[in-house]
């Protein structure tokens, strides 16, 4: 069994910094800002060949209210799941009542925990740790997580308490469908994630900007592996002022690039706004499979529903290949049908396409509607083959392909999508023109051709003089 280690402590004691050190990544957002981490974040780490799992949690201060109480609930849940707990304290602030309360809770839960005194850089380690001996902890480690000082020795001592276990070959290769849930703030993304998982996995609160980091969640459903990615909401650029929110947006855009399928969540109460269109455009440019989810559908009148359907049909004609679902993430209405569209979009995006089939479709499309003439010459499209997946890339060879109009390219995209029965994924077409083998070679005339050319030139000059 791979050991699971949770990082707990008060806000801003360096849990996310230590998480990044242990996982050797930058997955967790780090800033000099209390309460930045809100959800449980899992990461895979290794010590040599020994694997273990690290859980980053939000801070627990003991006087939580509102959203902070849900953050604390996430941290307490991580404590229950963990095999060992690293209890972080701040060497510069010393011991306080919140640290004592958290130590008392860990003892009541009968959890093996280790006291980690962080931020000893620039201070006397012996003096900084002296206050914390009153907690009566058997093992205490003094580290500087931001510089990696003492981290290796600490994790070696913690893992020594568990039986040695080597990583299984291929254990890290989670071949799941990565699904990113994106949208504007407060449209119900985290609620939808919890509903898809069937548990309260991420913090949900009636406040825009609740989710700040991208949370990757692996799970299995009907023998199919998935990785669900809860992301921070993206507002219009003029409304983004906090540095933390800018980093959250970067993490969201990275999650879109990592995903196979994107679920774009929209608010039925607010209708289809411009920011939804911008997000949709980014998802299409990224080439990811797409599923549209109109949330909060149960709380609007029938007239508004008809208007919303009309707006979607009118303004999203360029994305008519994506399935649209009208759901209620809070009550679960229509949420289960999302999986069918996710699987269909993933199958279409990763489908293997044969050259013979693509060429036959191309020939039929050109026969029904030939490409236009350019400078009196017909554009010739000869054959097609697959060039990539997710999204499907179709490479078409011919002559003068650089002059193919955009309208004709869209026509070919629709033909390929219809004939191949591709749903939920954009289709990319790349044109390639064959090289002319005689482009750099001059035609060498024979002596007879040279004489004939001279006679023709003389005849032309004679006719000009007569005129």
C-alpha positions in Angstrom: 0.0 0.0 0.0 1.4 3.4 -1.0 1.6 5.7 2.1 -0.5 8.8 2.1 0.9 11.9 3.8 -1.2 14.9 4.6 0.2 18.4 5.2 -1.9 20.3 7.8 -1.4 23.5 9.8 -2.5 27.1 10.3 -2.9 29.3 7.2 0.3 30.6 5.6 2.8 28.3 7.3 4.2 26.9 4.0 2.1 23.8 3.3 1.9 24.4 -0.4 5.6 25.3 -0.7 6.4 22.0 1.0 3.9 20.2 -1.3 5.8 21.5 -4.4 9.2 20.5 -2.8 8.0 17.0 -2.2 6.3 16.5 -5.6 9.1 18.4 -7.4 6.5 20.4 -9.2 4.8 23.7 -9.2 1.3 22.3 -9.1 0.2 24.2 -6.0 -0.2 27.9 -6.0 2.1 29.7 -3.6 1.9 33.3 -2.5 2.4 35.3 0.6 -1.3 35.3 1.1 -3.2 33.5 3.9 -6.0 31.2 2.9 -4.8 30.7 -0.7 -5.3 26.9 -0.7 -9.0 25.9 -0.3 -9.4 22.4 -1.7 -7.5 19.2 -1.1 -4.8 18.7 -3.7 -3.2 15.3 -4.2 0.3 14.9 -5.7 2.5 11.9 -6.5 6.0 12.0 -5.0 9.0 9.7 -4.8 11.9 9.1 -2.6 14.3 7.2 -4.7 12.2 4.3 -6.0 9.7 4.6 -3.1 6.4 6.2 -4.2 4.0 8.1 -1.8 1.1 10.5 -2.0 1.1 14.0 -0.6 -2.1 15.9 0.2 -2.0 19.7 0.4 -4.8 21.3 2.5 -6.1 24.6 3.5 -5.2 26.2 6.8 -7.0 25.5 10.0 -7.1 28.3 12.6 -9.9 27.2 14.9 -12.2 30.2 14.4 -13.4 29.5 10.9 -16.6 31.0 9.6 -18.3 30.9 6.2 -16.1 29.6 3.4 -13.2 29.0 5.9 -15.3 26.4 7.7 -15.6 24.4 4.5 -11.9 24.7 3.9 -11.3 23.4 7.4 -13.7 20.5 6.6 -11.5 19.6 3.6 -8.4 19.6 5.8 -10.0 17.4 8.4 -11.1 15.0 5.7 -7.5 14.8 4.5 -6.4 13.9 8.0 -8.9 11.0 8.0 -7.6 9.7 4.7 -3.9 10.0 5.5 -1.6 7.3 6.9 0.7 10.0 8.5 0.3 13.7 9.0 3.0 16.4 8.8 1.9 19.1 11.2 3.5 22.4 10.0 4.1 25.3 12.3 5.8 28.7 11.8 9.1 29.1 13.4 9.0 32.9 13.2 5.5 33.3 14.8 6.1 30.7 17.5 3.5 28.5 19.2 -0.1 29.8 19.5 -3.5 28.4 20.6 -4.4 27.2 17.1 -1.4 25.0 17.0 -2.3 23.5 20.3 -5.9 22.9 19.3 -4.8 21.1 16.1 -2.3 18.9 18.0 -5.1 18.0 20.4 -7.4 17.0 17.5 -4.7 14.8 15.9 -4.2 13.0 19.2 -8.0 12.5 19.6 -8.1 11.0 16.1 -5.2 8.7 17.0 -3.3 9.8 14.0 0.5 9.4 13.6 1.8 12.9 13.1 5.1 14.6 13.0 5.8 18.2 14.0 7.5 20.2 11.2 8.9 23.6 12.2 9.1 25.6 8.9 10.7 28.9 8.0 13.9 28.4 10.0 16.0 30.2 7.3 17.5 33.3 8.9 16.8 32.3 12.5 18.5 30.1 15.1 17.0 26.6 14.6 17.4 25.6 18.3 15.9 28.8 19.6 13.0 28.6 17.1 12.0 25.1 17.9 12.3 25.5 21.7 8.7 26.8 22.0 7.2 23.7 20.4 8.5 21.1 22.8 5.6 21.9 25.0 3.4 20.1 22.5 5.0 16.8 23.7 5.6 15.5 20.1 8.1 12.6 19.8 9.7 13.7 16.5 10.3 17.3 15.4 11.9 18.4 12.2 13.2 21.9 11.5 13.1 22.8 7.8 13.0 25.6 5.3 10.6 24.5 2.7 11.2 27.4 0.3 14.9 26.4 0.0 14.5 22.6 0.5 16.6 22.7 3.7 16.0 19.6 5.8 13.2 18.3 3.6 14.9 15.1 2.4 16.0 14.1 5.9 12.5 14.7 7.2 10.7 12.6 4.5 13.2 9.8 4.8 12.5 9.5 8.6 8.7 9.6 7.9 8.8 6.9 5.2 11.0 4.7 7.4 8.0 4.0 9.5 6.3 2.2 6.5 7.3 -1.1 5.0 9.4 -0.6 1.9 7.5 -0.8 -1.4 8.7 -0.4 -4.9 6.7 1.3 -7.6 4.8 -1.1 -9.9 5.7 -0.8 -13.6 3.2 1.5 -15.3 1.6 2.5 -11.9 2.0 6.1 -12.8 0.4 5.8 -16.2 -3.2 6.7 -15.5 -4.8 6.2 -18.9 -8.0 8.2 -18.1 -10.1 10.7 -20.0 -9.0 14.1 -18.7 -12.1 16.4 -18.4 -11.7 20.1 -17.6 -14.7 22.0 -16.2 -14.4 25.6 -17.2 -16.6 28.7 -17.1 -17.1 32.1 -15.6 -17.0 32.6 -11.8 -20.0 31.3 -9.8 -21.7 29.4 -12.6 -21.6 26.1 -10.7 -18.4 24.4 -11.8 -17.4 23.0 -8.4 -21.0 22.0 -7.7 -21.0 20.1 -11.0 -17.7 18.4 -10.1 -19.0 17.2 -6.8 -22.2 16.0 -8.5 -20.2 14.1 -11.1 -18.1 12.5 -8.4 -21.0 11.8 -6.1 -19.2 13.3 -3.0 -18.3 16.7 -1.6 -14.8 16.7 -3.0 -14.2 20.4 -3.6 -15.3 23.5 -1.7 -18.6 25.0 -2.9 -19.7 28.4 -1.6 -22.0 31.1 -2.9 -19.2 33.5 -3.7 -17.4 34.2 -7.0 -13.8 33.1 -7.0 -14.2 30.2 -4.5 -11.9 27.9 -6.5 -8.4 29.4 -7.0 -6.3 26.4 -8.2 -6.9 23.6 -10.7 -7.8 20.4 -8.8 -7.0 17.2 -10.7 -9.2 14.3 -9.4 -8.7 10.7 -10.6 -11.7 8.4 -10.4 -13.3 5.4 -12.1 -16.8 4.9 -13.4 -18.1 1.8 -15.2 -14.6 0.5 -15.7 -13.6 3.7 -17.4 -10.8 5.9 -15.9 -11.4 9.7 -15.7 -9.4 12.7 -14.5 -11.8 15.5 -13.6 -10.3 19.0 -13.4 -12.0 21.7 -11.4 -10.8 25.1 -12.5 -11.0 28.7 -11.3 -13.5 30.9 -13.1 -12.3 33.3 -15.8 -13.6 36.9 -15.8 -13.0 39.6 -18.3 -9.5 41.0 -18.3 -10.5 44.4 -17.1 -12.1 42.9 -14.0 -8.9 41.0 -13.0 -6.9 43.0 -10.5 -5.5 40.5 -7.9 -2.2 38.8 -8.7 -3.6 35.5 -7.3 -6.5 35.6 -9.8 -4.1 36.1 -12.6 -2.2 32.9 -11.6 -5.5 31.1 -11.3 -6.4 32.0 -14.8 -3.1 30.7 -16.1 -3.7 27.4 -14.3 -7.2 27.2 -15.8 -5.8 27.7 -19.4 -3.2 25.1 -18.7 -5.9 22.7 -17.6 -7.7 23.2 -20.9 -4.5 22.3 -22.8 -4.0 19.2 -20.6 -7.6 18.0 -21.1 -9.0 15.7 -23.7 -12.6 17.1 -23.3 -13.7 20.4 -21.9 -17.1 21.0 -20.3 -18.1 24.7 -20.7 -20.5 25.6 -18.0 -22.9 28.5 -18.6 -25.5 30.2 -16.3 -29.1 29.9 -17.6 -30.1 32.9 -15.5 -27.6 35.2 -17.1 -27.9 33.8 -20.6 -25.1 33.6 -23.1 -22.7 36.5 -22.4 -19.6 37.6 -24.3 -17.2 36.0 -21.8 -18.8 32.6 -22.5 -18.1 33.2 -26.2 -14.5 34.1 -25.5 -14.0 30.9 -23.4 -15.7 28.9 -26.1 -13.3 30.4 -28.7 -10.3 29.5 -26.6 -11.5 25.9 -26.2 -12.0 25.5 -29.9 -8.5 27.1 -30.7 -7.0 24.6 -28.2 -8.6 21.8 -30.3 -10.2 20.0 -27.3 -13.4 17.9 -27.3 -16.3 20.1 -26.3 -19.4 19.6 -24.2 -21.8 22.5 -23.4 -23.6 22.5 -20.1 -26.3 25.1 -19.3 -26.5 25.1 -15.5 -29.3 26.2 -13.2 -31.9 25.2 -15.7 -34.4 24.3 -13.1 -34.8 27.8 -11.8 -36.0 29.7 -14.9 -39.4 30.1 -16.6 -40.4 28.4 -19.8 -40.3 31.6 -21.8 -36.7 32.2 -20.7 -35.9 28.6 -21.6 -37.2 29.0 -25.1 -35.2 32.3 -25.5 -32.0 30.5 -24.2 -32.4 27.7 -26.7 -32.9 30.2 -29.5 -29.8 32.1 -28.5 -27.7 29.0 -28.4 -28.9 27.9 -31.8 -28.3 31.4 -33.3 -24.9 32.3 -31.8 -23.2 28.9 -31.6 -23.6 27.7 -35.2 -19.8 27.5 -35.5 -19.8 24.9 -32.6 -22.9 22.9 -33.7 -20.8 19.7 -33.4 -20.8 20.0 -29.6 -23.6 18.4 -27.5 -25.6 20.8 -25.4 -27.1 19.7 -22.0 -29.5 21.6 -19.8 -28.7 20.6 -16.3 -29.0 21.4 -12.6 -25.8 20.6 -10.9 -27.3 21.3 -7.5 -30.1 18.8 -7.9 -28.4 16.5 -10.4 -30.9 16.9 -13.2 -29.3 15.8 -16.5 -25.8 15.5 -15.0 -25.5 11.8 -15.7 -26.0 12.3 -19.5 -22.8 14.3 -19.6 -20.7 11.1 -19.4 -22.2 9.8 -22.7 -21.2 13.0 -24.5 -17.7 13.0 -22.8 -17.1 9.5 -24.0 -18.3 10.2 -27.5 -16.2 13.3 -27.8 -13.1 11.5 -26.6 -13.7 8.6 -29.0 -14.1 11.0 -31.9 -11.0 13.1 -30.9 -8.7 10.0 -30.6 -10.1 7.9 -33.5 -7.7 6.4 -36.0 -8.5 7.4 -39.6 -7.3 5.5 -42.6 -5.8 7.1 -45.7 -8.1 5.2 -48.0 -11.3 6.3 -46.3 -10.2 10.0 -46.1 -9.2 10.1 -49.8 -12.6 8.7 -50.8 -14.4 11.3 -48.7 -12.2 14.0 -50.3 -12.9 12.8 -53.8 -16.7 12.8 -53.1 -16.6 16.3 -51.6 -14.6 17.7 -54.6 -16.9 16.0 -57.1 -20.0 17.5 -55.4 -18.5 21.0 -55.0 -15.1 21.6 -56.8 -12.8 24.2 -55.5 -12.8 27.6 -57.2 -10.5 28.7 -60.1 -7.4 30.7 -59.3 -5.8 32.8 -62.1 -7.6 30.6 -64.6 -6.3 27.4 -63.1 -8.3 24.9 -61.1 -7.1 24.0 -57.5 -6.5 20.2 -57.5 -6.8 18.3 -54.2 -5.4 14.8 -54.8 -5.4 12.7 -51.6 -5.8 13.0 -47.8 -4.3 11.2 -44.8 -4.4 11.5 -41.0 -1.9 13.8 -39.4 -2.7 13.7 -35.7 -5.3 13.2 -33.0 -7.1 15.3 -30.4 -8.1 17.1 -32.4 -8.3 15.0 -35.6 -5.8 16.5 -38.1 -6.4 15.7 -41.8 -3.6 16.5 -44.2 -4.7 17.2 -47.8 -2.1 17.2 -50.7 -2.6 18.9 -54.0 -1.5 21.9 -56.0 -2.2 25.6 -55.3 -3.4 24.6 -51.8 -2.2 27.8 -50.3 -5.0 29.6 -52.2 -7.9 27.5 -50.9 -10.5 29.9 -49.6 -11.4 29.7 -45.9 -15.1 29.0 -46.9 -14.0 25.9 -48.8 -11.9 24.7 -45.9 -14.9 24.9 -43.6 -17.0 23.1 -46.2 -14.4 20.2 -46.2 -14.4 20.2 -42.3 -18.1 19.7 -42.2 -18.0 17.0 -44.9 -15.3 15.0 -43.0 -17.1 15.4 -39.7 -20.4 14.2 -41.2 -19.0 11.3 -43.1 -16.8 10.1 -40.3 -19.5 10.7 -37.7 -17.3 12.8 -35.5 -19.1 14.5 -32.6 -17.9 16.9 -29.9 -14.5 17.6 -31.5 -13.3 20.1 -34.0 -11.6 18.9 -37.2 -8.3 20.5 -38.4 -7.3 20.5 -42.0 -3.8 21.2 -43.2 -3.0 21.7 -46.9 0.3 20.8 -48.5 1.4 21.6 -52.0 3.7 19.2 -53.8 7.0 20.5 -55.1 7.4 21.2 -58.8 10.4 19.1 -60.0 10.9 21.5 -62.9 10.7 24.7 -60.9 14.5 25.5 -61.0 15.2 23.9 -64.4 15.2 25.9 -67.7 13.9 24.2 -70.8 16.8 23.7 -73.1 15.8 24.3 -76.8 17.0 22.2 -79.7 18.7 23.9 -82.7 15.5 23.5 -84.7 13.4 25.1 -82.0 15.8 28.0 -81.8 15.5 28.7 -85.5 11.7 28.4 -85.4 11.6 30.9 -82.5 13.7 33.4 -84.6 11.4 33.1 -87.6 8.4 33.7 -85.3 10.0 36.8 -83.8 10.9 38.2 -87.2 7.3 37.6 -88.4 5.9 39.5 -85.3 8.3 42.5 -85.9 7.4 42.7 -89.5 3.6 42.8 -88.7 4.3 45.6 -86.2 6.0 47.7 -88.8 3.1 47.4 -91.2 0.7 48.7 -88.6 
